[in-house]
Amino acid sequence: MSKALETARTQLKSIQNGASKFTASLIEGTRIVPSRNKDKNVPVRVDAGKYNAMTKLLNVVLQVNSKPQSPGLEAWVKKHSTHGKLATAQFNTAADDKNAEYHRVMDELITKGKENVKDGKQAD
């Protein structure tokens, strides 16, 4: 489980132009990264949450794909479904260094996700 999420961290952080996909114009519930055709390789996805125009923060949600191919993630999906929130974070769309912000958010999501899988909990 932990290994699957660590691999996912590496894969998510290596997505070309990943940071540029986090914009204020995203519709809540829309998949941000990775693209659907990468579901087989990456067991999790990042979806858009609410965007706060005043703070320029975009809520993002880490969710598990339907066939994660990891016993720990499969057990978590059985308990919470693929629409359950494995982890949440906020992406600062006004950040000067969007790549650094992207990497910070991916690290935060995966770290929180590992804790929630271990504890069998969902994010708040």
Phi, psi and omega in degrees: 000307180297322180294320180297320180286326176294320177296319178298320178303311180298315181294317180295318182290339181268001179295124181293133181060026181303316183297326183290346181278348180267094183234165179291340185275000180293143177270137181306133180094351180284139175290135178259301178217154345281175177293157184304327183289357177258005182304325182293328183268329184243119186284352182229166177220161177245122179250155178281142172250208179287145175253132178257108184295332181286317183266348182066024179260133177252118175289137178231151186232130174268124180232155180269136177290166186294330179232078188288343181056038176216124182306317181295317179289324177297317178297320180295319180295320179300323182280323189241350182078166181287349177265359177291150180271108178287322178199157177228155177203176177236130178259126179276103182289348179261009182298142178294318180249093184296326179295318178296319178296319178300312180295321178298315182293319178298317178298315181297314181298314182292319179299312178295321180299318179298318179297317183289326176294314180301318182273353181068026184249165172259161174287155179288000000 
